Amino acid sequence: MKKIEYDGNKNIIGSRLETLRRERGLSQGQLAAKMQTMNVNIDQQMISRIERNLRIVTDYELVCFCRVLGVEEKSLLKDFYQKLDGKG
C-alpha cells in the first residue's frame, strides 16, 4: 500500500491547527468535543496525532475544524500556501 504523505507529513495543517487551537484557549480534548458535536468521530489522541503530522485529515474534518475555530479554510492552510509561494 502506498503511503499518503506530502513532504514527509501526513497532513498540511498540523502546526497551524495547534496554533489556532491554542489562540482560542482550547485543549485538544475540548477541540475534539466540539468536533464531535458536528458528528465528526475524533478524540484527543487523534487531534494530537494531527498536530504532530502523524494522521491524515479528511476534507470534512478540515471544514469542521474551520467552523469550530471560526476561520476560513485559507487561514488553516496558511503555512502550506506560504511554502508553495516560497515564503515559508
C-alpha positions as CSV (number, residue, x, y, z in Angstrom):
1,M,0.0,0.0,0.0
2,K,1.3,3.4,-0.9
3,K,2.0,5.9,1.9
4,I,0.0,9.1,1.7
5,E,2.4,11.9,2.6
6,Y,3.3,15.4,1.4
7,D,6.9,16.5,2.1
8,G,7.2,13.8,4.8
9,N,4.0,14.8,6.6
10,K,0.6,13.1,6.8
11,N,-1.2,16.4,6.6
12,I,-0.5,20.1,5.9
13,I,-2.4,21.7,8.7
14,G,-0.9,20.2,11.9
15,S,1.1,23.1,13.2
16,R,-1.4,25.7,12.1
17,L,-4.2,23.8,13.8
18,E,-2.3,23.7,17.1
19,T,-1.6,27.5,16.8
20,L,-5.2,28.4,16.2
21,R,-6.4,26.0,18.9
22,R,-4.1,27.5,21.5
23,E,-5.0,31.1,20.5
24,R,-8.6,30.2,21.2
25,G,-7.7,28.7,24.6
26,L,-8.9,25.2,23.7
27,S,-7.3,22.0,24.8
28,Q,-7.1,19.1,22.4
29,G,-9.9,17.4,24.3
30,Q,-12.1,20.5,24.1
31,L,-11.5,20.7,20.3
32,A,-12.3,17.1,19.9
33,A,-15.6,17.5,21.9
34,K,-16.6,20.4,19.7
35,M,-15.8,18.4,16.6
36,Q,-17.9,15.5,18.0
37,T,-21.0,17.9,18.2
38,M,-20.6,18.2,14.4
39,N,-20.8,14.4,14.0
40,V,-17.0,14.1,13.5
41,N,-15.7,10.9,15.1
42,I,-12.5,12.3,16.6
43,D,-10.8,12.2,20.0
44,Q,-8.0,14.0,21.9
45,Q,-5.4,11.4,20.7
46,M,-6.4,11.9,17.1
47,I,-6.1,15.7,17.5
48,S,-2.6,15.2,18.9
49,R,-1.6,12.9,16.0
50,I,-2.9,15.5,13.5
51,E,-0.9,18.3,15.2
52,R,2.2,16.2,15.1
53,N,1.6,15.3,11.4
54,L,1.1,11.7,12.1
55,R,-2.5,11.4,10.9
56,I,-4.2,12.4,7.7
57,V,-7.0,15.0,7.7
58,T,-10.1,14.4,5.6
59,D,-11.9,17.1,3.7
60,Y,-14.9,17.1,6.0
61,E,-12.6,17.3,9.1
62,L,-10.8,20.3,7.6
63,V,-14.2,22.1,7.1
64,C,-15.3,21.3,10.6
65,F,-12.0,22.4,12.2
66,C,-12.5,25.7,10.4
67,R,-16.1,26.1,11.6
68,V,-15.1,25.2,15.2
69,L,-12.1,27.6,15.2
70,G,-14.1,30.4,13.4
71,V,-11.7,30.7,10.4
72,E,-11.8,30.2,6.7
73,E,-10.0,27.2,5.1
74,K,-7.3,29.5,3.7
75,S,-6.4,30.5,7.3
76,L,-5.9,26.9,8.3
77,L,-3.9,26.3,5.1
78,K,-1.8,29.5,5.5
79,D,1.6,27.7,6.2
80,F,1.1,25.5,3.2
81,Y,0.3,28.4,0.8
82,Q,3.4,30.3,2.1
83,K,5.6,27.3,1.5
84,L,4.2,26.9,-2.0
85,D,4.8,30.6,-2.7
86,G,8.4,30.3,-1.4
87,K,7.7,32.4,1.7
88,G,7.9,29.7,4.3
